Amino acid sequence: MIPVLLACALLGLSGLHFYWAAGGLWAKRLAIPEIEGKPAFTPSRLLTTVVAVALACAAGIAILRGFFLFSSFPGSPAHWASIGIGVLFVLRAIGDFRLVGFFKRIRGTDFALWDSWLYCPACLLIASAFFAVAAS
């Protein structure tokens, strides 16, 4: 059950990133950190597509680890990939100590609010799910 829910969440996030890469604007402003009311950076369509593909691959790893016998053994590539992806999501939740993560210094922006109340907790939940999938 966890691998399916995890894959669905990741595929949803992947789809949102593909939408942004194709030029979609919905919620894009809330996904970019701000400094003094302006975006801290402008992600390229290529980089946004890379993130979308990475999220889709992470969903595939969750499904592989959860349902295919050859990848369900400790020490399999899918096992280590699950742990690695979980660590990446923990690091995203911790953040860069400036713009993103629980320990960011720049607060009071729309992005910072969403980051603190949704993005970081979601990253920890996704990381926990990957660790659970890796341990199963």
C-alpha positions, 0 to 999 in steps of 0.5 A: 500500500505504501509504495502505491501511495508514494508513487501516486504522490510522486507522479502527481508532483512529476505531472505538476513539474511537466505542466510548469515546464510546458509553460503552465502558471498555476501555483508556479509562483508559490513554488519559487523562493522569494527575496524582497518580493521577487523570485530568487531564481527562474528555473529553466524549462529544461531543469524543471523537466529534469526534476519532473523526470527524476520524480517519475523515476523515484515513483518507479523505484517505489513500485519496483521496491514494493512489488517486484521480487528481484528488487525486494531483497536488502542490498538490491539497487532498488533498496539502496535507491530507496534509501538514497531518495529518502535521504534527498527528501530529508535534506530538502526538508532541512533546506539550505538554511537561507531560502528553503527548508525548516531552517530557512532565514528568509521568512514572511513570503508566500513561498516561505509559508507554503514551504514551512506548512506543506513542502517540508512536511511533505518531504519528510513524509515522502522520506519516511515512506521511502525508508519504510519501503526500503525496510520492507 
